[in-house]
């Protein structure tokens, strides 16, 4: 059971901690101490001017002060509210900035009429996270989009790790969701097998669940709505972009021998389709590790005919490819072009900036919030209403790392070689054959 205690206000703000049987020191702020039954003490501190601003804003929007009504004189109003004039002035300045009041010199402060607001949907949106912290985790870049959309919609947001959910019983999870007034769940998870316990847990909540970066089979296996980036299309566009830049020798560095939905044979066929060589010697795999990537790059660059471009399974492998190429004193893109895949936001800050196929992770987060807010259209799923599976198009972003054209395959020396061959056939002496040999060397 929670118990709230309001403490008084005076002096300069100097709260550092609250210990048992010790009176807190504070100043110029309001402190709420939440005593929780398990012994945890939570402190919520707000400056008094901010608390006053929030209260006056709520009073104006709630109709306590009618439109066009005149606010009492500052001195009288401050005394009425029990605050200093400087505190009141600060709150009124913020209200004026937001268009809630008008302060007119020598006339006073007046409440401005407000446009009728659409009622906001009630309920908390719960985000279940899985992997955060690792640079290469898409969840790091999806979550900011979720936060921005929830904030814009004026909804409460809660985040919780998957492991916590999995350790709750159905009754405990139901109690938590009810207490938090959760209206929908965004699960930052994907690539389900169909037998994970959390699938059943979330189904039994009888709440709408959205997977912002789902795999194409996830909705069928889980019953949850999903947003899907067609990785095969993105990978195909990356290959085509490099080939359109004239590259015939395109190396591919994968993660765990994965090629964004393609098998190795299919990937080699894709290279051949767009005019590049289907050479298995130009295919390698490495984890997200600087040294492992460097080994693969050095092997390629030691070939008699090294690649002119490197296609990376992800932008995070591309970061290590940059390091390996620079260690070999190779220039990007003059010596070797580099193409990423996924759309790491930091790719534009690399030197040179990284070309990629962008999944637009933040947009995936925003779309998932929109799906939760419109869940009344598709949840609970009726017989004639399928659980949504939204396919999102990627964006090809061509930057400096591929900003160069290779013209080797457009330069046809066959005519010159034919002329030389004819010349050799018509020659009658050893000296003419020697001159022919010199001409061939020059070519």
N, C-alpha and C positions, 0 to 999 in steps of 0.2 A: 504494500500500500504506500503510495507516495504522499508526502506531506510537504507543502510549500510554506516557507517562512520568509516574510519580507523584512529586510533590515533597513535601518534609517540611512540618511545621506548627510554628509558634511565634509568640508575640507578638500584636499587634493587626492586624486585617485592613486591608491598605493596598495591595492589588494594583490597579494602574492599567493597566499594559500589560506585554508581554513582547517584548523586542527581541532580535535575534540577538546571541549571545555575551554577553548580560547576564543576570545572575541575578535572578529576580523577587523582589519583596518581598511577603511575605504574613504572615498571622497568624490564628490561630484558625479556619483553614479548610483544606480539602483541594483541591488544584488538579490537574486532569488536563490535560496539554498534548497535543493531538492533532496530530502532525506529518503533514501530507498531502503526497503526492509532488509536487503542483504548486506547492509552496511556501507554501500557505495554512496559517496557524497558528490553530487554534481552541482557545479556553480555556473549560473548564467548571468553575466554582467553586462549592463547596457548603460551608456552615458545618459544622464537625466534629460539632456536636450533631445536625444534620439527617442527616448521613451515618450516625451511630451509630444514630439512631432508625430509619432505613430498614433498616439491617442487622439490628437486633434484631427488628424487625417481620417481616422476611423469615425469620429464624431461628425465630420463634414459629410463624408460619403454615406454615413448612416442616417443623415437627415436631422441630427440634433441642432445643427445651425442651418437655417433655411437659406436658400439662394438669395443673394443681394442683402442679406442681414449684415448689420455692422457689428464688428467685434468690439468689445469694451476697450477703453483706453488701456495702453500697455501696463501702466502702473496698477490700475484697478484689476485688470485681467490676471496679471502676475500674482497679485495678492490673493485673488480668488482661487487660483490654481495652486498656490503655495510654492511658487518658484521665484527665482530671481529674474529681473527684467532681461538680463543678458541671455538667460536660458530661453525665455519666451521669444526674444528677438531671433535667436538662432533657429528655433522651430518654425516661426512665421516666415523666415527667409526661405526655408526649404519648401514650405507650402506654396509660397509665391512662385518659386521656380517650377513647380509642378502644375501651376495654373489653378490651384484650389482657392487662393485668396488674391486680392489686389490691394496693395498698400498705396494709398493716395496721400501725397503730402498735404498737411494741414486739414485733411478731411477724415483720415482714419483708415482702418482695414476692413474690407468687405469680402464676404463669401461669394465666390463666383459660381454661377450655375454650371452643373456638370452634365455631360451627355449621358443618357441612360446606358448603363453597361450591361452587356450580355452576361447572364449568370454563368459562372465557371462551373465546370463539372467537378463534383466532389470526389474525393478518394485519393489515396496514395498510390504511386507507381513504384513497384518493387523491382530493383535490378539485381539479378543473381549473377555474380561474377565467377569466373573460373580461373583464368590466368591473368594476373596483372603484374607489372613490374618488369617483365622481360621485354626488351626493346622490340622484338619481332612479333609480339602478341597483338593481333588486330584489336583486341578488347581495349587496349590503351587509347586507341584512336576512335573507336565507336562510342565509348562512354561519354566523351565531351559533347558529342552530338545529342546524346540522350539528355544530358544535363541541360544543354541550351534549350532544347525543345520543351522539356518539362518546366523550366523556369519561365519561358515565354507563355506557356499555357497556364501559369500560376497554379501549379499543382505541387503537393509535397512529393519528395523523392526519398526513397530508402535504398541502400545498397547492402547486400549480404553475400557472403561467400558460399559457394555450393556445398562445401563440407559441413557448414553449420546446418543447412537445410537437411542434408542427408542424415544427420544425427538426431533429428527431431522425429517423434512419432506423429502420426496423422493428427491426433488430437492436439498435440502441442503446436504443430504447424498451423492448424486451423485457429487456435487461440491467438497465436502471434499475428496472423493476418487479420483477424477480426479486430484485435486491439489497435493495430496500425491503420485500420480502415483501408486495406489494400483493394484496389479495383482492378488491377491487372499486373502481369508479371512480364518483364523483359529478361530473357535468359541468354546470357552471353556464352552460349555453348553451341556446338555443332558436331557433325560427323558421328551421329549416334549409331549404335548397333541394334537398338530396339529392346534390349533387355536390361538397360540401366535402371536401378531402383528409383532414381529421381524422376523418371518419366511417369511412373505410377503415382508418386507423391504429388507431382504438380497437376496431374489429371484429376486427382481426388479433391483438390482445392476448389474445383468448379469455378475457376477464374480463367479469363483469357490469357494465353501465353504466346509470346512472339519471340522468334529466334531472328535477331537482326542480320546475322551472317551465316545463314543456314546452308547445308548441303542439299543438293537436289532431291535426295531421298529422305531427308529428315522429317518432313511433314507426314509422309506416308508411315514412317516408323514411330512417330511420337503423337501425331494428332494435333501438333502445335502449328500455328501460323508461322510462316517464314518468309524472309527476304533473301533472294538468291542472286549472287553475281555469277553469270555464266562464265566460269573460268576458261573453258575451252575457247570461247569467242575472244576473250582477252588475250590469251596466249597466241591465238592465230593472228590477231592484229599486230602483236609484237614481232612475230616472225615476218609478217608481210612488210612492216615498216622498215626493218633492216634490209630486206631484199630490195625494196623500192629505193633504198639509199645506195644500191649497187653492190652490196656485199654478197660474195659467193662462198667465202669461207667463214661460216658462222659457227662459233663454238657455243655449247650450251652447258651451263653449270646448274645442276639440279640439287634438290634436297631429298635425300633418301631415295634417289632414283625416281622421283616424281616429276611429272611434266604437265601439271595443271589439267588433269583429266585425260591426257593422252598416254598411250603406251610408248615405249621407246621406238618401236617400229612405226607407229602412227606419227610420232614427232619427226622422225627422219623423212617420212613421206611428205609431211607438211613442208619441210625445208625444200625438198625436191620440187614440190608443186609450185613454189614461188621463185624458183630459180637458183637456190643455193645447193651446195654439195651435200649429199646425204652420207657423211663420213662419220662412222662410229668413233674414230680416233679423236674427233672434236666434241665428244660427249663425256662429261665428268660429273661427279657427285661429291658434295662436301657438306658437313654440318655448318652451323653458324659459328665458325672458328677461323680466326685470321690465318693461323699457320696451315690449317688443312686446305683452305682456299688457295694459299700461296703455292702449295705443292702442285695443285691442279694447273694453275696458271703457268708456272715454270715449265711443266711438261709440254703444254701446248706451244709455248714460245720457243721451245727447242726443236720443234718439228721443222723439216726442210721447207714446208710451206705453212707457216703459222696462220691463225685466223686473223681476219681484219675486223671482226666484231664478236662480242661475247653477249649472249642472252642469258640473263640470270633468272632463276626460279623466283626470287623475290628481291626487293630493293635492299633488304638487309644483307643478302649475299653480295649484292653489288657494292656495298660499302667496303667489304674486304677485297673485292676485285680491284677497286680503285687503289687500295693500299699496295696490293701485289704488283700492279702495273707500274705504279710510281717507283716502287723499289727496284724495278728492272729498267728504270729511266725511259719508259714508254709513255708517249703522250696520248691523252684522250681528248678528242676522237681522231687526231691526225694519224696515229699509228694503229690504235685499236678503239673502235666505238663500243660503248657499253649501254645495254638496254635492261631496265629493271621490270618488275611486275608486282603490282599490288597498290602502290601509291602511298608510300611512307611520306608523311608531311615534311620531314626534314630533307627529302631528296632535292628540293629546290635550293637548299643551302649548301649542297656539296659543290666542290670546285673541280671540274665544271659541273653545272647542274645536271641532274640525272633524268634522262628520258624514261618514261614508264607507262604502263597501262594502269590507270588510277581506278581503284574500286570505290573511291570516295567514302571512306569509312564513317566520317562524321555524318554524312547524309544517310547512311544506313541506320545510324542511331536515331536521327530525326524521324525517319520513316516509321521506325518501330513504335515511337511514341504516338504518331498519328494513328497507327493501327489500333493501339490500345484505346485511344480516345474515341475511336469510331467502332469499338467492339460490339456495340449494341446492334450493328448491322449484320454481324456474322457469328456472334457468340451469345448464347449457346447455339451450336450448329444445328440447324433444322434439316429435315430430310432433303429439301431442295437447295440447301445452302452449303457449299463446300468450304472447308477451312482454307483461307487465302494462302496462296503461294505466289509472291510477287517477284518477278524477275527484273533486276535492275541492270541497266546497260553501263558498262565501264566507259572510261574516257581515255583516249590515247593522248598522252602529253609528250610532245616532242620538244626536248630541251637541248642544251649544248653538247651532251655526251654522244649524240648521234648526228650532230649538225655538220655533216660533211658527206659529199658524194664520192663514191668509188666508181671510176670509169673504166677499169680494166676490161670488163666483159664487153664494153661497147667499142673497144679499140680492136678492129679486125685486121690482123697482119697477113691474112691468107693471100691477098692479092700480091703483096710484096714478096712473099715466099714463092708464089707461083712464078713471078718474074725472075727470081734468082734461079729457080730450078730450070727454067727455059734457057737462061743464060749459060748454066752449067752444061746442059745438053748440047748447046751449039758451040761450046768451047773446043779448041783444037790443041791446047798445050798445057803443060804443067803449070806454067806461070799464071794462066787464066784460072785454073782450079785453085791456086793459092790465093789469088785475089778474091775469088768467090768465098773461100773460107773466112777471109778477113771481113767480108761484107756480112756474112752470117753472124760472126761474133759481135759486130757492131749492132746489129739488130737485137 
